[in-house]
């Protein structure tokens, strides 16, 4: 059965994501003995190649600028704070205490509105976290946080978001800020285009079973497998290190 090789794009580093993009475009554009005649697929590749150039520029700007590097790190810290807040809530899913179950259900419904907020662009994420913290300050939700002893996690998120806003608003080079903002937004856009393209190739390979799409799918899966293996080794190494420390 034809399918796409499993790969968590969000777990790839910015550099790995950029390399995946380049490998895919170069491979599909240079398949031996095969010329892509599908205009839709050609358009996908052209779009990805163009965005790849912009993505490289954004990465270079981030690497060169101390200021943008600090912004990226601050964003990472608040992303971690959001993740910690969401994860600690899951602990109470199997609670035997009625008040904890009520708090879990209510907060789960609230958090659903902010699903994937860590992947929003900088401005959207800042506004989203501000709104989430405002929601959590409402007596009903604040009481739920208190019942589940999650107030320190909400405070951690506020501190991390305030630190990000301080750095973001205090930037001295508007151009540098624009580039670092773009790298997150670009990655979202590229992720969608890449996913649309791979799903398109998979669908046509299943429907037409022609060499053009079959070879393209094989190449896509070979590249995805390479990066999937990298992630698997990283997970294994992290697990081994944790076990050793414990």
C-alpha positions as CSV (number, residue, x, y, z in Angstrom):
1,X,0.0,0.0,0.0
2,X,1.4,3.4,-1.0
3,X,1.9,5.9,1.8
4,X,4.1,8.7,3.0
5,X,7.0,7.9,5.3
6,X,6.1,9.2,8.8
7,X,8.0,12.3,9.6
8,X,7.3,15.0,12.3
9,X,8.3,18.2,10.5
10,X,7.9,20.2,13.7
11,X,10.6,18.3,15.5
12,X,13.2,19.1,12.8
13,X,15.6,22.0,13.7
14,X,15.5,25.0,11.4
15,X,18.6,23.8,9.7
16,X,17.3,20.3,9.2
17,X,14.0,21.6,7.9
18,X,15.9,23.8,5.3
19,X,18.0,20.9,4.2
20,X,14.9,18.6,3.8
21,X,13.4,21.3,1.6
22,X,16.5,21.6,-0.6
23,X,17.0,17.8,-0.9
24,X,13.3,17.3,-1.9
25,X,13.4,20.1,-4.5
26,X,16.8,19.0,-6.0
27,X,15.8,15.4,-6.1
28,X,12.5,15.9,-7.7
29,X,14.0,18.3,-10.2
30,X,16.7,15.9,-11.2
31,X,15.1,12.5,-11.5
32,X,17.1,10.4,-13.9
33,X,15.2,9.7,-17.0
34,X,12.1,11.4,-15.7
35,X,10.9,14.9,-16.6
36,X,8.0,16.3,-14.6
37,X,5.3,17.4,-16.9
38,X,2.6,18.0,-14.3
39,X,2.1,21.7,-14.1
40,X,0.7,21.6,-10.6
41,X,3.7,19.7,-9.3
42,X,6.1,22.0,-11.2
43,X,4.3,24.9,-9.5
44,X,4.8,23.3,-6.1
45,X,8.5,22.9,-6.7
46,X,8.9,26.4,-8.0
47,X,7.2,27.8,-4.9
48,X,9.3,25.7,-2.6
49,X,12.5,26.7,-4.3
50,X,11.6,30.4,-4.0
51,X,10.7,30.1,-0.4
52,X,13.9,28.1,0.3
53,X,16.0,31.2,-0.8
54,X,14.0,33.4,1.6
55,X,14.3,30.8,4.4
56,X,18.1,30.7,4.0
57,X,18.3,34.5,4.2
58,X,16.2,34.5,7.4
59,X,18.4,31.8,8.9
60,X,21.5,33.8,8.0
61,X,20.1,36.9,9.6
62,X,19.2,35.1,12.7
63,X,22.7,33.6,12.9
64,X,24.5,36.9,12.4
65,X,22.5,39.1,14.8
66,X,23.0,38.7,18.5
67,X,19.7,40.6,19.0
68,X,17.7,38.3,16.8
69,X,19.3,35.2,18.5
70,X,18.1,36.5,21.8
71,X,14.6,36.9,20.4
72,X,14.6,33.4,19.1
73,X,15.8,32.0,22.4
74,X,13.1,34.0,24.3
75,X,10.5,32.6,22.0
76,X,11.8,29.1,22.7
77,X,11.5,29.7,26.4
78,X,7.9,30.8,26.2
79,X,7.1,27.9,23.8
80,X,8.5,25.5,26.5
81,X,6.3,27.3,29.1
82,X,3.2,26.8,27.1
83,X,4.0,23.1,26.5
84,X,4.7,22.6,30.3
85,X,1.3,24.3,31.1
86,X,-0.6,22.0,28.7
87,X,1.2,18.9,29.7
88,X,0.8,19.2,33.4
89,X,-3.0,19.5,32.9
90,X,-3.0,16.0,31.3
91,X,-1.8,14.5,34.6
92,X,-5.3,15.0,36.0
93,X,-7.2,13.3,33.3
94,X,-7.4,10.1,35.4
95,X,-7.9,11.8,38.7
96,X,-10.3,10.3,41.2
97,X,-11.2,13.7,42.7
98,X,-14.4,15.3,41.3
99,X,-13.1,18.8,41.7
100,X,-9.9,17.9,39.9
101,X,-11.9,16.3,37.1
102,X,-14.1,19.3,36.8
103,X,-11.1,21.6,36.6
104,X,-9.4,19.3,34.0
105,X,-12.5,19.3,31.8
106,X,-12.9,23.1,32.0
107,X,-9.3,23.9,31.3
108,X,-9.1,21.4,28.5
109,X,-11.9,23.1,26.7
110,X,-10.2,26.5,27.2
111,X,-6.8,25.3,26.1
112,X,-8.3,23.8,22.9
113,X,-8.7,27.3,21.6
114,X,-4.9,27.7,21.8
115,X,-3.9,24.4,20.3
116,X,-0.6,24.7,18.4
117,X,0.0,28.2,19.7
118,X,3.8,27.5,19.9
119,X,3.9,27.3,16.1
120,X,2.1,30.6,15.5
121,X,4.2,33.5,14.3
122,X,5.7,35.9,16.8
123,X,2.9,38.5,16.8
124,X,0.1,36.0,16.8
125,X,1.7,34.0,19.6
126,X,2.3,37.1,21.7
127,X,-1.4,38.1,21.4
128,X,-2.6,34.6,21.9
129,X,-0.6,34.1,25.1
130,X,-1.8,37.5,26.4
131,X,-5.4,36.4,25.7
132,X,-4.8,33.0,27.3
133,X,-3.4,34.6,30.5
134,X,-6.4,37.0,30.5
135,X,-8.7,34.0,30.3
136,X,-6.9,32.2,33.1
137,X,-7.3,35.3,35.3
138,X,-11.0,34.9,35.3
139,X,-12.2,33.7,38.7
140,X,-13.5,30.4,37.3
141,X,-10.3,29.4,35.6
142,X,-8.1,30.8,38.3
143,X,-9.8,28.6,40.8
144,X,-9.3,25.6,38.5
145,X,-5.6,26.4,38.3
146,X,-5.5,26.7,42.1
147,X,-7.2,23.3,42.5
148,X,-4.7,21.6,40.2
149,X,-1.8,23.6,41.7
150,X,-1.0,24.9,38.2
151,X,-0.6,28.6,39.2
152,X,3.2,28.4,39.1
153,X,3.0,27.2,35.5
154,X,0.8,30.1,34.5
155,X,3.2,32.5,36.2
156,X,6.1,30.9,34.3
157,X,4.3,31.5,31.0
158,X,3.6,35.1,31.9
159,X,7.2,35.8,32.8
160,X,8.5,34.1,29.6
161,X,6.0,36.1,27.5
162,X,6.9,39.4,29.2
163,X,10.6,38.7,28.6
164,X,9.9,38.0,24.9
165,X,7.9,41.2,24.5
166,X,10.6,43.2,26.2
167,X,13.2,42.0,23.8
168,X,10.9,42.2,20.8
169,X,9.8,45.7,21.4
170,X,13.3,46.9,22.3
171,X,14.9,45.9,19.1
172,X,17.2,48.4,17.5
173,X,17.3,47.1,13.9
174,X,13.9,46.9,12.2
175,X,15.3,44.8,9.4
176,X,16.9,42.3,11.7
177,X,13.6,41.9,13.5
178,X,11.7,41.4,10.2
179,X,14.0,38.6,9.2
180,X,13.7,36.7,12.5
181,X,10.0,37.2,12.4
182,X,9.9,35.8,8.9
183,X,11.8,32.6,9.7
184,X,8.9,31.4,11.9
185,X,6.2,32.6,9.5
186,X,8.1,31.2,6.5
187,X,8.4,27.8,8.1
188,X,4.7,27.6,8.6
189,X,4.1,28.6,5.0
190,X,6.7,26.2,3.6
191,X,5.4,23.4,5.9
192,X,2.0,23.7,4.4
193,X,3.2,23.9,0.8
194,X,5.5,20.9,1.3
195,X,2.7,18.9,2.9
196,X,0.3,19.8,0.1
197,X,2.9,18.7,-2.5
198,X,3.7,15.4,-0.9
199,X,0.0,14.6,-0.4
200,X,-0.6,15.5,-4.0
201,X,2.1,13.2,-5.3
202,X,0.8,10.4,-3.1
203,X,-2.7,10.8,-4.4
204,X,-1.6,10.9,-8.1
205,X,0.7,7.9,-7.5
206,X,-2.3,5.9,-6.2
207,X,-4.7,7.1,-8.8
208,X,-2.5,6.9,-12.0
209,X,0.3,4.6,-10.9
210,X,2.6,6.3,-13.5
211,X,6.4,6.4,-13.4
212,X,6.4,10.2,-12.9
213,X,4.5,10.0,-9.7
214,X,5.8,6.7,-8.4
215,X,9.4,7.8,-8.8
216,X,8.6,11.2,-7.2
217,X,6.9,9.4,-4.2
218,X,9.9,7.1,-3.8
219,X,12.3,10.0,-3.7
220,X,10.1,11.9,-1.3
221,X,9.9,8.9,1.0
222,X,13.7,8.3,0.8
223,X,14.3,11.9,2.0
224,X,11.7,11.7,4.7
225,X,13.1,8.4,6.0
226,X,16.6,9.9,6.3
227,X,15.3,12.7,8.5
228,X,12.9,10.4,10.4
229,X,15.9,8.2,11.3
230,X,17.8,11.3,12.6
231,X,14.9,12.1,14.9
232,X,14.7,8.5,16.0
233,X,18.4,8.4,16.9
234,X,18.0,11.7,18.8
235,X,15.1,10.3,20.8
236,X,17.0,7.2,21.6
237,X,20.1,9.1,22.7
238,X,18.0,11.4,24.9
239,X,16.3,8.4,26.5
240,X,19.6,6.7,27.1
241,X,21.1,9.8,28.7
242,X,18.1,10.2,30.9
243,X,18.3,6.6,32.0
244,X,22.0,7.0,32.8
245,X,21.4,10.0,34.9
246,X,18.6,8.4,36.8
